[in-house]
């Protein structure tokens, strides 16, 4: 079986990094990925894909990427579920990233901090 995803898009917001109880870094990012065809109105639609990034890659992504950064993500598609506070089962489909490639130049605010 093959479960491999490759996406190139722009971050919709700054990466959100947190740490698990074991101390493992994990970052959540959302990529805006344009479709390669136009809809019936002649417009190009965009998909917003949630991605989870772990460990060193999560730290690097949080340190060097900002909203609007162009990144390439490769990983796998994963579906999970949980029960929310109301007791309703919630299903989540996301990309779990194996690697993140930074494809745009370093954001200005990061350059000014150095």
Gaussian input, Z-matrix of N, CA and C with variables (Angstrom, degrees):
# hf/3-21g

backbone

0 1
 N
 C     1     B1
 C     2     B2     1     A1
 N     3     B3     2     A2     1     D1
 C     4     B4     3     A3     2     D2
 C     5     B5     4     A4     3     D3
 N     6     B6     5     A5     4     D4
 C     7     B7     6     A6     5     D5
 C     8     B8     7     A7     6     D6
 N     9     B9     8     A8     7     D7
 C    10    B10     9     A9     8     D8
 C    11    B11    10    A10     9     D9
 N    12    B12    11    A11    10    D10
 C    13    B13    12    A12    11    D11
 C    14    B14    13    A13    12    D12
 N    15    B15    14    A14    13    D13
 C    16    B16    15    A15    14    D14
 C    17    B17    16    A16    15    D15
 N    18    B18    17    A17    16    D16
 C    19    B19    18    A18    17    D17
 C    20    B20    19    A19    18    D18
 N    21    B21    20    A20    19    D19
 C    22    B22    21    A21    20    D20
 C    23    B23    22    A22    21    D21
 N    24    B24    23    A23    22    D22
 C    25    B25    24    A24    23    D23
 C    26    B26    25    A25    24    D24
 N    27    B27    26    A26    25    D25
 C    28    B28    27    A27    26    D26
 C    29    B29    28    A28    27    D27
 N    30    B30    29    A29    28    D28
 C    31    B31    30    A30    29    D29
 C    32    B32    31    A31    30    D30
 N    33    B33    32    A32    31    D31
 C    34    B34    33    A33    32    D32
 C    35    B35    34    A34    33    D33
 N    36    B36    35    A35    34    D34
 C    37    B37    36    A36    35    D35
 C    38    B38    37    A37    36    D36
 N    39    B39    38    A38    37    D37
 C    40    B40    39    A39    38    D38
 C    41    B41    40    A40    39    D39
 N    42    B42    41    A41    40    D40
 C    43    B43    42    A42    41    D41
 C    44    B44    43    A43    42    D42
 N    45    B45    44    A44    43    D43
 C    46    B46    45    A45    44    D44
 C    47    B47    46    A46    45    D45
 N    48    B48    47    A47    46    D46
 C    49    B49    48    A48    47    D47
 C    50    B50    49    A49    48    D48
 N    51    B51    50    A50    49    D49
 C    52    B52    51    A51    50    D50
 C    53    B53    52    A52    51    D51
 N    54    B54    53    A53    52    D52
 C    55    B55    54    A54    53    D53
 C    56    B56    55    A55    54    D54
 N    57    B57    56    A56    55    D55
 C    58    B58    57    A57    56    D56
 C    59    B59    58    A58    57    D57
 N    60    B60    59    A59    58    D58
 C    61    B61    60    A60    59    D59
 C    62    B62    61    A61    60    D60
 N    63    B63    62    A62    61    D61
 C    64    B64    63    A63    62    D62
 C    65    B65    64    A64    63    D63
 N    66    B66    65    A65    64    D64
 C    67    B67    66    A66    65    D65
 C    68    B68    67    A67    66    D66
 N    69    B69    68    A68    67    D67
 C    70    B70    69    A69    68    D68
 C    71    B71    70    A70    69    D69
 N    72    B72    71    A71    70    D70
 C    73    B73    72    A72    71    D71
 C    74    B74    73    A73    72    D72
 N    75    B75    74    A74    73    D73
 C    76    B76    75    A75    74    D74
 C    77    B77    76    A76    75    D75
 N    78    B78    77    A77    76    D76
 C    79    B79    78    A78    77    D77
 C    80    B80    79    A79    78    D78
 N    81    B81    80    A80    79    D79
 C    82    B82    81    A81    80    D80
 C    83    B83    82    A82    81    D81
 N    84    B84    83    A83    82    D82
 C    85    B85    84    A84    83    D83
 C    86    B86    85    A85    84    D84
 N    87    B87    86    A86    85    D85
 C    88    B88    87    A87    86    D86
 C    89    B89    88    A88    87    D87
 N    90    B90    89    A89    88    D88
 C    91    B91    90    A90    89    D89
 C    92    B92    91    A91    90    D90
 N    93    B93    92    A92    91    D91
 C    94    B94    93    A93    92    D92
 C    95    B95    94    A94    93    D93
 N    96    B96    95    A95    94    D94
 C    97    B97    96    A96    95    D95
 C    98    B98    97    A97    96    D96
 N    99    B99    98    A98    97    D97
 C   100   B100    99    A99    98    D98
 C   101   B101   100   A100    99    D99
 N   102   B102   101   A101   100   D100
 C   103   B103   102   A102   101   D101
 C   104   B104   103   A103   102   D102
 N   105   B105   104   A104   103   D103
 C   106   B106   105   A105   104   D104
 C   107   B107   106   A106   105   D105
 N   108   B108   107   A107   106   D106
 C   109   B109   108   A108   107   D107
 C   110   B110   109   A109   108   D108
 N   111   B111   110   A110   109   D109
 C   112   B112   111   A111   110   D110
 C   113   B113   112   A112   111   D111
 N   114   B114   113   A113   112   D112
 C   115   B115   114   A114   113   D113
 C   116   B116   115   A115   114   D114
 N   117   B117   116   A116   115   D115
 C   118   B118   117   A117   116   D116
 C   119   B119   118   A118   117   D117
 N   120   B120   119   A119   118   D118
 C   121   B121   120   A120   119   D119
 C   122   B122   121   A121   120   D120
 N   123   B123   122   A122   121   D121
 C   124   B124   123   A123   122   D122
 C   125   B125   124   A124   123   D123
 N   126   B126   125   A125   124   D124
 C   127   B127   126   A126   125   D125
 C   128   B128   127   A127   126   D126
 N   129   B129   128   A128   127   D127
 C   130   B130   129   A129   128   D128
 C   131   B131   130   A130   129   D129
 N   132   B132   131   A131   130   D130
 C   133   B133   132   A132   131   D131
 C   134   B134   133   A133   132   D132
 N   135   B135   134   A134   133   D133
 C   136   B136   135   A135   134   D134
 C   137   B137   136   A136   135   D135
 N   138   B138   137   A137   136   D136
 C   139   B139   138   A138   137   D137
 C   140   B140   139   A139   138   D138
 N   141   B141   140   A140   139   D139
 C   142   B142   141   A141   140   D140
 C   143   B143   142   A142   141   D141
 N   144   B144   143   A143   142   D142
 C   145   B145   144   A144   143   D143
 C   146   B146   145   A145   144   D144
 N   147   B147   146   A146   145   D145
 C   148   B148   147   A147   146   D146
 C   149   B149   148   A148   147   D147
 N   150   B150   149   A149   148   D148
 C   151   B151   150   A150   149   D149
 C   152   B152   151   A151   150   D150
 N   153   B153   152   A152   151   D151
 C   154   B154   153   A153   152   D152
 C   155   B155   154   A154   153   D153
 N   156   B156   155   A155   154   D154
 C   157   B157   156   A156   155   D155
 C   158   B158   157   A157   156   D156
 N   159   B159   158   A158   157   D157
 C   160   B160   159   A159   158   D158
 C   161   B161   160   A160   159   D159
 N   162   B162   161   A161   160   D160
 C   163   B163   162   A162   161   D161
 C   164   B164   163   A163   162   D162
 N   165   B165   164   A164   163   D163
 C   166   B166   165   A165   164   D164
 C   167   B167   166   A166   165   D165
 N   168   B168   167   A167   166   D166
 C   169   B169   168   A168   167   D167
 C   170   B170   169   A169   168   D168
 N   171   B171   170   A170   169   D169
 C   172   B172   171   A171   170   D170
 C   173   B173   172   A172   171   D171
 N   174   B174   173   A173   172   D172
 C   175   B175   174   A174   173   D173
 C   176   B176   175   A175   174   D174
 N   177   B177   176   A176   175   D175
 C   178   B178   177   A177   176   D176
 C   179   B179   178   A178   177   D177
 N   180   B180   179   A179   178   D178
 C   181   B181   180   A180   179   D179
 C   182   B182   181   A181   180   D180
 N   183   B183   182   A182   181   D181
 C   184   B184   183   A183   182   D182
 C   185   B185   184   A184   183   D183
 N   186   B186   185   A185   184   D184
 C   187   B187   186   A186   185   D185
 C   188   B188   187   A187   186   D186
 N   189   B189   188   A188   187   D187
 C   190   B190   189   A189   188   D188
 C   191   B191   190   A190   189   D189
 N   192   B192   191   A191   190   D190
 C   193   B193   192   A192   191   D191
 C   194   B194   193   A193   192   D192
 N   195   B195   194   A194   193   D193
 C   196   B196   195   A195   194   D194
 C   197   B197   196   A196   195   D195
 N   198   B198   197   A197   196   D196
 C   199   B199   198   A198   197   D197
 C   200   B200   199   A199   198   D198
 N   201   B201   200   A200   199   D199
 C   202   B202   201   A201   200   D200
 C   203   B203   202   A202   201   D201
 N   204   B204   203   A203   202   D202
 C   205   B205   204   A204   203   D203
 C   206   B206   205   A205   204   D204
 N   207   B207   206   A206   205   D205
 C   208   B208   207   A207   206   D206
 C   209   B209   208   A208   207   D207
 N   210   B210   209   A209   208   D208
 C   211   B211   210   A210   209   D209
 C   212   B212   211   A211   210   D210
 N   213   B213   212   A212   211   D211
 C   214   B214   213   A213   212   D212
 C   215   B215   214   A214   213   D213
 N   216   B216   215   A215   214   D214
 C   217   B217   216   A216   215   D215
 C   218   B218   217   A217   216   D216
 N   219   B219   218   A218   217   D217
 C   220   B220   219   A219   218   D218
 C   221   B221   220   A220   219   D219
 N   222   B222   221   A221   220   D220
 C   223   B223   222   A222   221   D221
 C   224   B224   223   A223   222   D222
 N   225   B225   224   A224   223   D223
 C   226   B226   225   A225   224   D224
 C   227   B227   226   A226   225   D225
 N   228   B228   227   A227   226   D226
 C   229   B229   228   A228   227   D227
 C   230   B230   229   A229   228   D228
 N   231   B231   230   A230   229   D229
 C   232   B232   231   A231   230   D230
 C   233   B233   232   A232   231   D231
 N   234   B234   233   A233   232   D232
 C   235   B235   234   A234   233   D233
 C   236   B236   235   A235   234   D234
 N   237   B237   236   A236   235   D235
 C   238   B238   237   A237   236   D236
 C   239   B239   238   A238   237   D237
 N   240   B240   239   A239   238   D238
 C   241   B241   240   A240   239   D239
 C   242   B242   241   A241   240   D240
 N   243   B243   242   A242   241   D241
 C   244   B244   243   A243   242   D242
 C   245   B245   244   A244   243   D243
 N   246   B246   245   A245   244   D244
 C   247   B247   246   A246   245   D245
 C   248   B248   247   A247   246   D246
 N   249   B249   248   A248   247   D247
 C   250   B250   249   A249   248   D248
 C   251   B251   250   A250   249   D249
 N   252   B252   251   A251   250   D250
 C   253   B253   252   A252   251   D251
 C   254   B254   253   A253   252   D252
 N   255   B255   254   A254   253   D253
 C   256   B256   255   A255   254   D254
 C   257   B257   256   A256   255   D255
 N   258   B258   257   A257   256   D256
 C   259   B259   258   A258   257   D257
 C   260   B260   259   A259   258   D258
 N   261   B261   260   A260   259   D259
 C   262   B262   261   A261   260   D260
 C   263   B263   262   A262   261   D261
 N   264   B264   263   A263   262   D262
 C   265   B265   264   A264   263   D263
 C   266   B266   265   A265   264   D264
 N   267   B267   266   A266   265   D265
 C   268   B268   267   A267   266   D266
 C   269   B269   268   A268   267   D267
 N   270   B270   269   A269   268   D268
 C   271   B271   270   A270   269   D269
 C   272   B272   271   A271   270   D270
 N   273   B273   272   A272   271   D271
 C   274   B274   273   A273   272   D272
 C   275   B275   274   A274   273   D273
 N   276   B276   275   A275   274   D274
 C   277   B277   276   A276   275   D275
 C   278   B278   277   A277   276   D276
 N   279   B279   278   A278   277   D277
 C   280   B280   279   A279   278   D278
 C   281   B281   280   A280   279   D279
 N   282   B282   281   A281   280   D280
 C   283   B283   282   A282   281   D281
 C   284   B284   283   A283   282   D282
 N   285   B285   284   A284   283   D283
 C   286   B286   285   A285   284   D284
 C   287   B287   286   A286   285   D285
 N   288   B288   287   A287   286   D286
 C   289   B289   288   A288   287   D287
 C   290   B290   289   A289   288   D288
 N   291   B291   290   A290   289   D289
 C   292   B292   291   A291   290   D290
 C   293   B293   292   A292   291   D291
 N   294   B294   293   A293   292   D292
 C   295   B295   294   A294   293   D293
 C   296   B296   295   A295   294   D294
 N   297   B297   296   A296   295   D295
 C   298   B298   297   A297   296   D296
 C   299   B299   298   A298   297   D297
 N   300   B300   299   A299   298   D298
 C   301   B301   300   A300   299   D299
 C   302   B302   301   A301   300   D300
 N   303   B303   302   A302   301   D301
 C   304   B304   303   A303   302   D302
 C   305   B305   304   A304   303   D303
 N   306   B306   305   A305   304   D304
 C   307   B307   306   A306   305   D305
 C   308   B308   307   A307   306   D306
 N   309   B309   308   A308   307   D307
 C   310   B310   309   A309   308   D308
 C   311   B311   310   A310   309   D309
 N   312   B312   311   A311   310   D310
 C   313   B313   312   A312   311   D311
 C   314   B314   313   A313   312   D312
 N   315   B315   314   A314   313   D313
 C   316   B316   315   A315   314   D314
 C   317   B317   316   A316   315   D315
 N   318   B318   317   A317   316   D316
 C   319   B319   318   A318   317   D317
 C   320   B320   319   A319   318   D318
 N   321   B321   320   A320   319   D319
 C   322   B322   321   A321   320   D320
 C   323   B323   322   A322   321   D321
 N   324   B324   323   A323   322   D322
 C   325   B325   324   A324   323   D323
 C   326   B326   325   A325   324   D324
 N   327   B327   326   A326   325   D325
 C   328   B328   327   A327   326   D326
 C   329   B329   328   A328   327   D327
 N   330   B330   329   A329   328   D328
 C   331   B331   330   A330   329   D329
 C   332   B332   331   A331   330   D330
 N   333   B333   332   A332   331   D331
 C   334   B334   333   A333   332   D332
 C   335   B335   334   A334   333   D333
 N   336   B336   335   A335   334   D334
 C   337   B337   336   A336   335   D335
 C   338   B338   337   A337   336   D336
 N   339   B339   338   A338   337   D337
 C   340   B340   339   A339   338   D338
 C   341   B341   340   A340   339   D339

   B1=1.4438
   B2=1.5353
   B3=1.3089
   B4=1.4622
   B5=1.5183
   B6=1.3041
   B7=1.4584
   B8=1.5247
   B9=1.3168
   B10=1.4557
   B11=1.5208
   B12=1.3224
   B13=1.4557
   B14=1.5231
   B15=1.3237
   B16=1.4637
   B17=1.5231
   B18=1.3325
   B19=1.4634
   B20=1.5193
   B21=1.3228
   B22=1.4590
   B23=1.5216
   B24=1.3301
   B25=1.4495
   B26=1.5189
   B27=1.3246
   B28=1.4693
   B29=1.5175
   B30=1.3371
   B31=1.4551
   B32=1.5255
   B33=1.3188
   B34=1.4571
   B35=1.5280
   B36=1.3352
   B37=1.4658
   B38=1.5179
   B39=1.3159
   B40=1.4596
   B41=1.5374
   B42=1.3382
   B43=1.4674
   B44=1.5277
   B45=1.3212
   B46=1.4582
   B47=1.5253
   B48=1.3346
   B49=1.4626
   B50=1.5216
   B51=1.3214
   B52=1.4631
   B53=1.5238
   B54=1.3041
   B55=1.4562
   B56=1.5181
   B57=1.3329
   B58=1.4626
   B59=1.5212
   B60=1.3254
   B61=1.4655
   B62=1.5304
   B63=1.3186
   B64=1.4622
   B65=1.5230
   B66=1.3337
   B67=1.4620
   B68=1.5114
   B69=1.3245
   B70=1.4691
   B71=1.5256
   B72=1.3437
   B73=1.4634
   B74=1.5319
   B75=1.3279
   B76=1.4589
   B77=1.5283
   B78=1.3256
   B79=1.4616
   B80=1.5236
   B81=1.3122
   B82=1.4648
   B83=1.5167
   B84=1.3293
   B85=1.4569
   B86=1.5234
   B87=1.3231
   B88=1.4618
   B89=1.5172
   B90=1.3295
   B91=1.4615
   B92=1.5213
   B93=1.3155
   B94=1.4568
   B95=1.5252
   B96=1.3227
   B97=1.4635
   B98=1.5229
   B99=1.3227
   B100=1.4667
   B101=1.5212
   B102=1.3154
   B103=1.4611
   B104=1.5244
   B105=1.3271
   B106=1.4655
   B107=1.5230
   B108=1.3318
   B109=1.4583
   B110=1.5281
   B111=1.3198
   B112=1.4608
   B113=1.5273
   B114=1.3287
   B115=1.4658
   B116=1.5271
   B117=1.3197
   B118=1.4592
   B119=1.5247
   B120=1.3453
   B121=1.4689
   B122=1.5277
   B123=1.3390
   B124=1.4564
   B125=1.5182
   B126=1.3369
   B127=1.4635
   B128=1.5257
   B129=1.3220
   B130=1.4602
   B131=1.5250
   B132=1.3258
   B133=1.4515
   B134=1.5275
   B135=1.3123
   B136=1.4610
   B137=1.5177
   B138=1.3211
   B139=1.4606
   B140=1.5256
   B141=1.3136
   B142=1.4557
   B143=1.5229
   B144=1.3267
   B145=1.4559
   B146=1.5199
   B147=1.3452
   B148=1.4621
   B149=1.5175
   B150=1.3438
   B151=1.4562
   B152=1.5251
   B153=1.3291
   B154=1.4551
   B155=1.5217
   B156=1.3290
   B157=1.4617
   B158=1.5308
   B159=1.3192
   B160=1.4596
   B161=1.5317
   B162=1.3069
   B163=1.4606
   B164=1.5314
   B165=1.3086
   B166=1.4674
   B167=1.5280
   B168=1.3252
   B169=1.4643
   B170=1.5227
   B171=1.3223
   B172=1.4703
   B173=1.5234
   B174=1.3316
   B175=1.4676
   B176=1.5222
   B177=1.3244
   B178=1.4638
   B179=1.5243
   B180=1.3215
   B181=1.4625
   B182=1.5268
   B183=1.3274
   B184=1.4673
   B185=1.5286
   B186=1.3273
   B187=1.4689
   B188=1.5229
   B189=1.3139
   B190=1.4605
   B191=1.5281
   B192=1.3159
   B193=1.4606
   B194=1.5200
   B195=1.3059
   B196=1.4619
   B197=1.5243
   B198=1.3110
   B199=1.4521
   B200=1.5351
   B201=1.3268
   B202=1.4557
   B203=1.5139
   B204=1.3394
   B205=1.4644
   B206=1.5227
   B207=1.3262
   B208=1.4651
   B209=1.5266
   B210=1.3385
   B211=1.4581
   B212=1.5223
   B213=1.3183
   B214=1.4535
   B215=1.5153
   B216=1.3061
   B217=1.4616
   B218=1.5148
   B219=1.3198
   B220=1.4626
   B221=1.5222
   B222=1.3180
   B223=1.4558
   B224=1.5049
   B225=1.3287
   B226=1.4553
   B227=1.5228
   B228=1.3046
   B229=1.4526
   B230=1.5251
   B231=1.3343
   B232=1.4570
   B233=1.5285
   B234=1.3137
   B235=1.4586
   B236=1.5171
   B237=1.3370
   B238=1.4629
   B239=1.5224
   B240=1.3147
   B241=1.4621
   B242=1.5180
   B243=1.3259
   B244=1.4520
   B245=1.5235
   B246=1.3257
   B247=1.4617
   B248=1.5132
   B249=1.3365
   B250=1.4632
   B251=1.5296
   B252=1.3337
   B253=1.4644
   B254=1.5278
   B255=1.3382
   B256=1.4655
   B257=1.5267
   B258=1.3305
   B259=1.4565
   B260=1.5155
   B261=1.3219
   B262=1.4606
   B263=1.5282
   B264=1.3176
   B265=1.4639
   B266=1.5218
   B267=1.3454
   B268=1.4591
   B269=1.5287
   B270=1.3208
   B271=1.4611
   B272=1.5230
   B273=1.3186
   B274=1.4561
   B275=1.5280
   B276=1.3335
   B277=1.4616
   B278=1.5155
   B279=1.3293
   B280=1.4618
   B281=1.5169
   B282=1.3175
   B283=1.4581
   B284=1.5206
   B285=1.3224
   B286=1.4641
   B287=1.5255
   B288=1.3244
   B289=1.4618
   B290=1.5266
   B291=1.3344
   B292=1.4565
   B293=1.5233
   B294=1.3400
   B295=1.4637
   B296=1.5192
   B297=1.3308
   B298=1.4584
   B299=1.5191
   B300=1.3134
   B301=1.4615
   B302=1.5168
   B303=1.3347
   B304=1.4619
   B305=1.5194
   B306=1.3298
   B307=1.4507
   B308=1.5222
   B309=1.3291
   B310=1.4655
   B311=1.5160
   B312=1.3262
   B313=1.4597
   B314=1.5196
   B315=1.3262
   B316=1.4516
   B317=1.5253
   B318=1.3482
   B319=1.4698
   B320=1.5236
   B321=1.3137
   B322=1.4654
   B323=1.5306
   B324=1.3472
   B325=1.4645
   B326=1.5166
   B327=1.3495
   B328=1.4634
   B329=1.5178
   B330=1.3244
   B331=1.4689
   B332=1.5158
   B333=1.3346
   B334=1.4600
   B335=1.5261
   B336=1.3411
   B337=1.4632
   B338=1.5198
   B339=1.3190
   B340=1.4768
   B341=1.5017
   A1=109.55
   A2=115.97
   A3=121.30
   A4=108.67
   A5=116.21
   A6=122.42
   A7=106.25
   A8=116.63
   A9=121.26
   A10=109.51
   A11=115.52
   A12=123.21
   A13=108.60
   A14=117.12
   A15=122.15
   A16=106.78
   A17=116.21
   A18=122.16
   A19=109.96
   A20=116.25
   A21=122.04
   A22=106.23
   A23=115.70
   A24=119.56
   A25=111.26
   A26=114.95
   A27=121.68
   A28=109.99
   A29=115.47
   A30=119.97
   A31=109.69
   A32=117.02
   A33=120.92
   A34=111.87
   A35=116.76
   A36=122.46
   A37=107.79
   A38=116.99
   A39=120.73
   A40=109.62
   A41=117.59
   A42=119.91
   A43=110.64
   A44=115.37
   A45=121.69
   A46=107.73
   A47=117.20
   A48=120.37
   A49=109.60
   A50=114.74
   A51=121.77
   A52=106.88
   A53=116.19
   A54=120.67
   A55=109.26
   A56=116.06
   A57=120.71
   A58=108.80
   A59=116.53
   A60=121.11
   A61=111.14
   A62=116.89
   A63=121.88
   A64=112.50
   A65=117.31
   A66=121.43
   A67=114.97
   A68=117.75
   A69=120.59
   A70=109.49
   A71=117.33
   A72=119.96
   A73=111.33
   A74=115.57
   A75=121.46
   A76=107.35
   A77=116.27
   A78=121.27
   A79=108.73
   A80=114.93
   A81=121.22
   A82=107.90
   A83=114.96
   A84=120.63
   A85=108.14
   A86=115.34
   A87=121.05
   A88=107.56
   A89=115.53
   A90=121.80
   A91=110.39
   A92=116.10
   A93=122.01
   A94=106.73
   A95=115.88
   A96=121.89
   A97=108.50
   A98=116.29
   A99=120.87
   A100=110.10
   A101=115.62
   A102=120.55
   A103=108.51
   A104=117.37
   A105=119.96
   A106=112.61
   A107=116.33
   A108=120.86
   A109=108.59
   A110=115.87
   A111=120.97
   A112=110.10
   A113=115.76
   A114=119.87
   A115=109.67
   A116=117.37
   A117=121.16
   A118=112.79
   A119=117.31
   A120=121.26
   A121=111.51
   A122=116.67
   A123=120.71
   A124=114.15
   A125=117.16
   A126=121.08
   A127=110.32
   A128=115.17
   A129=120.49
   A130=107.75
   A131=116.64
   A132=121.40
   A133=110.28
   A134=115.77
   A135=122.33
   A136=109.63
   A137=115.94
   A138=121.63
   A139=108.36
   A140=116.64
   A141=122.46
   A142=107.24
   A143=116.14
   A144=122.59
   A145=109.85
   A146=115.75
   A147=120.84
   A148=109.57
   A149=115.40
   A150=121.44
   A151=109.10
   A152=115.68
   A153=122.55
   A154=107.74
   A155=115.34
   A156=121.98
   A157=107.74
   A158=117.33
   A159=121.58
   A160=113.04
   A161=115.34
   A162=128.22
   A163=113.57
   A164=117.16
   A165=122.02
   A166=111.28
   A167=116.05
   A168=119.69
   A169=110.60
   A170=117.36
   A171=121.56
   A172=110.46
   A173=117.08
   A174=120.58
   A175=111.06
   A176=117.35
   A177=120.48
   A178=111.23
   A179=116.99
   A180=120.66
   A181=110.11
   A182=117.03
   A183=120.65
   A184=111.55
   A185=117.03
   A186=121.01
   A187=113.49
   A188=118.40
   A189=120.51
   A190=115.43
   A191=118.25
   A192=120.31
   A193=110.65
   A194=115.86
   A195=123.17
   A196=109.03
   A197=115.90
   A198=121.53
   A199=108.70
   A200=116.51
   A201=121.54
   A202=114.49
   A203=118.20
   A204=120.75
   A205=109.71
   A206=115.91
   A207=120.85
   A208=107.53
   A209=115.85
   A210=120.78
   A211=109.92
   A212=114.46
   A213=121.76
   A214=107.95
   A215=117.16
   A216=122.29
   A217=108.44
   A218=116.35
   A219=119.97
   A220=107.28
   A221=115.07
   A222=119.49
   A223=110.66
   A224=115.16
   A225=120.80
   A226=110.46
   A227=116.53
   A228=122.57
   A229=108.05
   A230=116.22
   A231=120.27
   A232=109.27
   A233=116.03
   A234=122.07
   A235=108.13
   A236=115.52
   A237=120.86
   A238=107.82
   A239=115.89
   A240=119.79
   A241=109.42
   A242=114.53
   A243=121.71
   A244=108.65
   A245=116.55
   A246=121.47
   A247=108.49
   A248=117.23
   A249=121.06
   A250=110.56
   A251=116.82
   A252=122.32
   A253=112.37
   A254=117.77
   A255=121.54
   A256=112.31
   A257=116.97
   A258=120.76
   A259=114.37
   A260=117.14
   A261=122.21
   A262=109.33
   A263=115.83
   A264=119.92
   A265=108.94
   A266=116.03
   A267=123.05
   A268=107.95
   A269=116.99
   A270=122.42
   A271=109.16
   A272=115.95
   A273=122.24
   A274=108.18
   A275=116.19
   A276=121.10
   A277=107.14
   A278=116.63
   A279=121.54
   A280=110.06
   A281=115.08
   A282=121.43
   A283=107.38
   A284=116.51
   A285=121.14
   A286=105.78
   A287=115.44
   A288=120.96
   A289=111.78
   A290=115.27
   A291=121.46
   A292=109.61
   A293=116.20
   A294=120.41
   A295=109.72
   A296=114.24
   A297=122.03
   A298=106.82
   A299=116.44
   A300=121.52
   A301=108.80
   A302=116.58
   A303=121.70
   A304=108.15
   A305=117.23
   A306=121.10
   A307=113.73
   A308=117.65
   A309=120.06
   A310=108.59
   A311=115.61
   A312=119.40
   A313=109.86
   A314=115.64
   A315=121.50
   A316=110.34
   A317=117.80
   A318=119.96
   A319=112.15
   A320=116.31
   A321=123.12
   A322=112.58
   A323=117.85
   A324=119.04
   A325=112.31
   A326=118.36
   A327=120.34
   A328=111.08
   A329=117.88
   A330=122.06
   A331=109.51
   A332=117.68
   A333=121.93
   A334=111.95
   A335=118.39
   A336=121.69
   A337=111.79
   A338=118.31
   A339=121.16
   A340=113.06
   D1=147.43
   D2=179.25
   D3=-121.52
   D4=130.01
   D5=175.69
   D6=-136.48
   D7=86.40
   D8=-177.18
   D9=-134.79
   D10=132.01
   D11=-179.21
   D12=-122.86
   D13=135.79
   D14=172.50
   D15=-130.40
   D16=122.63
   D17=-178.42
   D18=-131.04
   D19=146.14
   D20=169.94
   D21=-128.70
   D22=126.11
   D23=-179.15
   D24=-164.67
   D25=-175.11
   D26=179.01
   D27=-104.58
   D28=142.69
   D29=175.30
   D30=-68.83
   D31=134.57
   D32=-179.05
   D33=-84.98
   D34=-16.23
   D35=177.29
   D36=-160.23
   D37=169.18
   D38=177.87
   D39=-60.65
   D40=145.25
   D41=177.24
   D42=-59.78
   D43=142.26
   D44=177.96
   D45=-105.93
   D46=110.76
   D47=-178.82
   D48=-104.51
   D49=143.51
   D50=174.90
   D51=-145.93
   D52=175.06
   D53=-178.26
   D54=-127.00
   D55=137.43
   D56=178.45
   D57=-72.48
   D58=173.33
   D59=178.01
   D60=-60.52
   D61=-28.21
   D62=178.12
   D63=-83.15
   D64=-4.03
   D65=179.40
   D66=90.58
   D67=7.77
   D68=179.88
   D69=-79.19
   D70=127.35
   D71=177.36
   D72=-71.71
   D73=140.93
   D74=175.73
   D75=-142.43
   D76=133.91
   D77=-179.94
   D78=-122.13
   D79=142.40
   D80=174.34
   D81=-109.79
   D82=130.73
   D83=177.27
   D84=-132.10
   D85=155.50
   D86=173.66
   D87=-123.16
   D88=126.89
   D89=179.63
   D90=-102.45
   D91=133.48
   D92=170.48
   D93=-92.95
   D94=115.10
   D95=-175.75
   D96=-120.50
   D97=118.22
   D98=179.95
   D99=-75.98
   D100=141.10
   D101=175.34
   D102=-75.77
   D103=157.13
   D104=-176.26
   D105=-98.05
   D106=26.38
   D107=175.48
   D108=-148.05
   D109=163.25
   D110=179.88
   D111=-99.43
   D112=148.77
   D113=177.30
   D114=-80.47
   D115=-174.76
   D116=-176.21
   D117=-65.28
   D118=-19.65
   D119=177.85
   D120=-89.92
   D121=1.70
   D122=179.07
   D123=82.16
   D124=16.08
   D125=-178.90
   D126=-106.93
   D127=149.46
   D128=174.40
   D129=-90.15
   D130=122.56
   D131=-179.82
   D132=-88.04
   D133=161.88
   D134=-178.29
   D135=-125.30
   D136=137.38
   D137=173.48
   D138=-101.20
   D139=143.38
   D140=178.27
   D141=-111.96
   D142=110.53
   D143=-170.54
   D144=-109.45
   D145=123.19
   D146=176.56
   D147=-80.90
   D148=134.34
   D149=-179.55
   D150=-130.47
   D151=146.37
   D152=175.44
   D153=-117.23
   D154=131.40
   D155=-177.06
   D156=-122.97
   D157=135.39
   D158=-175.07
   D159=-113.84
   D160=158.79
   D161=169.61
   D162=54.98
   D163=-134.87
   D164=-174.22
   D165=-60.05
   D166=-37.61
   D167=178.88
   D168=-62.85
   D169=-36.69
   D170=177.30
   D171=-63.84
   D172=-45.18
   D173=-179.92
   D174=-63.98
   D175=-44.40
   D176=179.81
   D177=-63.80
   D178=-41.40
   D179=179.39
   D180=-63.07
   D181=-43.81
   D182=-179.94
   D183=-66.81
   D184=-33.82
   D185=-177.81
   D186=-78.85
   D187=-31.72
   D188=-169.88
   D189=-117.04
   D190=-1.88
   D191=-179.74
   D192=-121.28
   D193=148.38
   D194=178.36
   D195=-136.79
   D196=172.32
   D197=176.32
   D198=-50.27
   D199=131.44
   D200=179.54
   D201=93.24
   D202=-13.46
   D203=178.26
   D204=-63.65
   D205=140.69
   D206=175.49
   D207=-91.14
   D208=125.51
   D209=179.41
   D210=-133.52
   D211=152.78
   D212=171.70
   D213=-108.46
   D214=131.53
   D215=-178.35
   D216=-121.66
   D217=131.37
   D218=169.99
   D219=-122.95
   D220=141.21
   D221=-177.34
   D222=179.33
   D223=-150.05
   D224=-177.35
   D225=-130.83
   D226=153.14
   D227=176.70
   D228=-84.44
   D229=134.53
   D230=-177.84
   D231=-137.86
   D232=139.57
   D233=176.71
   D234=-118.76
   D235=136.16
   D236=177.34
   D237=-140.85
   D238=168.21
   D239=178.04
   D240=-142.86
   D241=157.77
   D242=175.94
   D243=-153.77
   D244=163.01
   D245=176.08
   D246=-97.28
   D247=125.15
   D248=-179.17
   D249=-79.83
   D250=-176.44
   D251=-176.17
   D252=-61.16
   D253=-28.57
   D254=179.15
   D255=-84.59
   D256=-1.21
   D257=-179.57
   D258=84.68
   D259=10.17
   D260=179.23
   D261=-89.59
   D262=136.90
   D263=177.76
   D264=-75.59
   D265=128.19
   D266=-179.88
   D267=-113.55
   D268=129.98
   D269=178.20
   D270=-104.48
   D271=135.61
   D272=-178.54
   D273=-125.64
   D274=129.03
   D275=172.70
   D276=-115.83
   D277=127.88
   D278=-175.84
   D279=-147.46
   D280=165.82
   D281=173.73
   D282=-97.89
   D283=125.83
   D284=173.10
   D285=-96.34
   D286=112.85
   D287=-171.62
   D288=-78.68
   D289=134.54
   D290=169.86
   D291=-89.83
   D292=-34.41
   D293=178.85
   D294=-149.45
   D295=151.94
   D296=176.17
   D297=-128.75
   D298=125.01
   D299=178.71
   D300=-107.46
   D301=126.01
   D302=179.66
   D303=-82.66
   D304=119.16
   D305=-172.04
   D306=-112.38
   D307=-3.23
   D308=175.91
   D309=-116.74
   D310=163.91
   D311=-179.25
   D312=-67.27
   D313=163.14
   D314=-178.65
   D315=-62.23
   D316=131.62
   D317=179.32
   D318=-57.23
   D319=146.02
   D320=-175.90
   D321=-53.59
   D322=-42.62
   D323=-177.37
   D324=-65.28
   D325=-27.72
   D326=176.01
   D327=-74.25
   D328=-36.36
   D329=178.27
   D330=-65.50
   D331=-41.86
   D332=-177.61
   D333=-68.88
   D334=-24.61
   D335=-179.72
   D336=-76.16
   D337=-22.26
   D338=-175.70
   D339=-78.28

